Amino acid sequence: MNGSDENVGRAAQSKRADARRNKETLLDAAAAVFVTSGVEAPVRDIAAEAGVGLGTIYRHFPTRADLIIAVYRHQVDACAEAGPELLSTSATPHAALGQWIDLFVDFLVTKHGLAAVLQSDNAGFETLHAYFLDRLLPVCAQLLDAAARSGEIRPDLEAYELMRGVGNLCIGADNDARYDARRLVELLIAGLRRP
């Protein structure tokens, strides 16, 4: 390979990395707008948050469902990738579990309204739900196992039960200003500790 070919290769890699970063910025902006305004928020609000034109969004995501699915997958991936990092940087495995569950709660808020958008596409929703379980259950199990091995929590907890419980505590939080799902989830995680 000569120097010219190497430069072309580096330029192509740099362009792909820039495109990936731009797409991630767009997905982060969409997620932020969905949290504050719901999944039916105007695309122009997402474009403004991301600092891009409407054409850029539609080029990447031709339909609203495409954008919502991409945000959902992006948020699942971010939550999954955070688990091992928190485990290696937190003071204790229980602290890592608590921080990860906090991210999981953020994710649950972000995906609010997804089912309504995908109502006509049950197969699409089932595929996303399977993706969600495949990516997040092992991470939650890893955090639970680490906290149990350290003696901080009971050893008989199942990741699915915990995630389902957290999800149930988050239902309806947006319909009642006095209902603080995050506080209840914090109490649940605190209650996992051994006396």
C-alpha positions in Angstrom: 0.0 0.0 0.0 1.5 3.4 -0.9 1.2 6.6 1.0 -1.7 7.9 -1.2 -3.8 4.7 -0.5 -3.1 5.0 3.3 -4.3 8.7 3.2 -7.5 7.6 1.4 -8.0 4.8 3.9 -7.5 7.2 6.9 -9.8 9.8 5.3 -12.6 7.2 4.8 -12.2 6.0 8.4 -12.3 9.6 9.7 -15.5 10.2 7.6 -17.2 7.1 9.0 -16.2 8.1 12.6 -17.6 11.6 12.0 -20.8 10.2 10.5 -21.2 7.8 13.5 -20.6 10.7 16.0 -23.2 12.9 14.1 -25.7 10.1 14.2 -25.1 9.6 17.9 -25.5 13.3 18.5 -28.8 13.2 16.6 -30.0 10.2 18.6 -29.1 11.8 21.9 -30.9 15.0 20.9 -34.0 13.0 19.9 -33.9 11.1 23.2 -33.7 14.4 25.1 -36.7 15.8 23.2 -38.7 12.6 23.7 -38.1 12.9 27.5 -39.4 16.4 27.6 -42.1 16.4 24.9 -42.9 12.7 24.1 -42.3 10.7 21.0 -44.8 12.8 19.0 -42.6 15.9 19.4 -42.1 17.9 16.1 -39.1 16.8 14.1 -38.0 20.4 13.9 -37.5 20.4 17.7 -35.2 17.4 17.4 -33.3 19.1 14.5 -32.9 22.3 16.6 -31.7 20.3 19.6 -29.2 18.4 17.4 -28.1 21.5 15.5 -28.9 20.0 12.2 -31.4 20.6 9.4 -34.6 18.6 8.9 -33.1 17.0 5.8 -30.4 15.5 7.8 -32.9 13.8 10.1 -35.0 12.5 7.2 -31.9 11.3 5.4 -31.0 9.1 8.3 -34.5 8.2 9.5 -37.2 8.5 6.7 -40.1 7.9 9.2 -40.8 8.8 12.8 -40.9 5.1 13.6 -37.4 4.7 12.2 -36.2 7.5 14.4 -37.9 6.1 17.5 -36.6 2.6 17.0 -33.1 4.0 16.5 -33.4 6.1 19.7 -34.6 3.0 21.6 -31.8 0.8 20.4 -29.2 3.6 21.0 -30.5 4.0 24.6 -30.5 0.2 25.2 -26.9 0.1 24.0 -25.8 3.0 26.1 -27.4 1.4 29.2 -25.9 -1.9 28.5 -22.4 -0.5 28.0 -22.6 1.5 31.2 -22.9 -1.5 33.4 -19.4 -2.9 33.2 -18.0 0.6 33.4 -19.9 1.4 36.5 -18.8 -1.8 38.1 -15.2 -1.0 37.5 -15.4 2.6 38.7 -17.9 2.6 41.6 -17.0 2.4 45.2 -19.0 -0.9 45.7 -21.0 -3.3 43.5 -24.2 -2.1 45.2 -23.3 1.5 44.3 -22.8 0.4 40.7 -26.1 -1.4 40.7 -27.9 1.7 42.0 -26.3 4.0 39.4 -27.1 1.5 36.7 -30.7 1.2 37.8 -30.9 5.0 37.7 -29.8 4.9 34.1 -32.4 2.2 33.4 -35.1 4.5 34.9 -33.9 7.2 32.5 -34.2 4.8 29.7 -37.7 3.8 30.7 -38.8 7.4 30.6 -37.2 7.9 27.2 -39.1 5.0 25.6 -42.4 6.3 26.8 -44.9 6.3 24.0 -43.0 3.7 21.9 -45.8 1.1 22.0 -48.3 3.6 20.6 -46.1 4.5 17.7 -45.5 0.9 16.8 -49.0 -0.3 17.5 -49.5 -1.4 13.9 -46.2 -3.3 13.8 -46.3 -6.0 16.5 -43.4 -7.9 15.0 -41.3 -4.7 15.2 -42.2 -4.2 18.8 -41.5 -7.9 19.7 -38.1 -7.5 18.0 -37.3 -4.4 20.1 -38.4 -6.1 23.2 -36.2 -9.1 22.5 -33.3 -6.7 21.8 -34.0 -5.0 25.1 -33.9 -8.3 27.1 -30.9 -9.7 25.2 -28.8 -6.6 25.9 -29.9 -5.5 29.4 -30.7 -8.7 31.3 -27.1 -10.0 31.3 -25.8 -6.6 32.5 -28.3 -6.4 35.3 -27.4 -10.1 36.2 -23.7 -9.2 36.2 -24.3 -6.3 38.6 -26.5 -8.4 40.9 -24.0 -11.2 41.0 -21.2 -8.8 41.9 -23.2 -7.2 44.7 -24.2 -10.7 46.0 -20.6 -12.0 45.9 -19.5 -8.9 47.8 -22.1 -9.8 50.5 -24.0 -6.5 50.0 -27.3 -8.0 48.8 -29.1 -11.3 49.0 -27.9 -13.9 46.5 -31.3 -15.1 45.3 -32.3 -12.1 43.2 -33.1 -12.5 39.5 -32.3 -9.8 37.0 -35.7 -10.2 35.2 -37.6 -9.8 38.5 -35.7 -6.6 39.4 -36.0 -5.0 36.0 -39.7 -5.9 35.9 -40.2 -4.4 39.4 -38.4 -1.2 38.4 -40.5 -1.0 35.3 -43.7 -1.5 37.2 -42.7 1.3 39.6 -42.2 3.7 36.6 -45.6 3.1 35.2 -47.9 6.1 35.5 -45.2 8.4 36.9 -46.0 10.9 34.2 -49.7 11.0 35.0 -49.4 12.1 38.7 -47.1 14.9 39.7 -47.0 13.6 43.3 -45.8 10.2 42.3 -42.0 10.0 42.4 -41.0 6.7 40.7 -37.3 7.5 41.0 -37.6 7.8 44.8 -39.5 4.5 45.0 -36.9 2.8 42.8 -34.2 4.1 45.2 -36.0 2.6 48.1 -36.2 -0.7 46.2 -32.5 -0.7 45.6 -31.7 0.3 49.2 -34.0 -2.5 50.3 -31.9 -5.1 48.5 -29.0 -4.6 51.0 -28.4 -7.2 53.6 -29.0 -6.0 57.2 
